[in-house]
Amino acid sequence: MAATPQNTERSTVAGGAKRSRSMPSRVVPPIELPSSVDELARAAAAQLGWNGIVLPETTILGRKVCVVAKLRTDVHAERIAMGAGPVADRATVDTWTWPELAGTAPAPAAEIVGVLAVARHWRTAMASAVPFARYGEAAMVLPSPAVLTEDYVGNCLPRARAYGLGIVTADPNSVVDLDLEGRTERVVLAEDPVSRLVNELVYDHLLRTAEAPASLD
């Protein structure tokens, strides 16, 4: 008697599916930054003409950014005399904009020249830079391969123009180039609790940063 045939169709399909799942997919290597974030930030600040101390990357308002700033030495000296160092407590800084306390609040001791967001992809950089563009100059620093895409042209550039963001690119040899100038005529918000807090955090960062050679004149 002949043996009963097994369900060869199911086994063949299953085997084929198994073999198809095991086939390696094409892996696209991620775009990498050509050098460190701080090095690219210094080069970008020079390209943009931002004069000040390029502070090491830090997290402000939940965003990783490099701030270019200057210390207002006269205000700093006055605050030292008053014993009023940097204040990082948001609740305290919030009270400084109250009408009844505005006259007693310490003056901002940092001059923020601009804020840079260095990232491998424009969406990451834009998410970090936009909150600061409401108060002053802000720009993104991207590796040059990241801007050679339809996504960059069709989605990034229109948004960057709308927010007034500058864009600096860095090629594989870390040579930077200005791809988009920031819009200087945009509406900038007046001083508020957020901007005062940012100024205090930058003031503290300035005092903690010992890398004077990072200054751009």
Buried (B, 14 or more C-beta within 10 A) or exposed (E): EEEEEEEEEEEEEEEEEEEEEEEEEEEEEEBEBBBEBBBBBBBBBBBBEBBBBBBBBBEBEEBBBBBBBBBBEEBBEBBEEEEBBBBEEEEEBBBBBEEEEEEEBBEBBBBBBBBBBBBBBBEBBBBBBBBBBBBBBBBBBBBBBBBEEEEBEEBBBEEBBEBBBBBBBBEEEBEBEBBBEBBEEBEEEEEEBBBBBBBBBBBBBBBEBEEEEBBBE
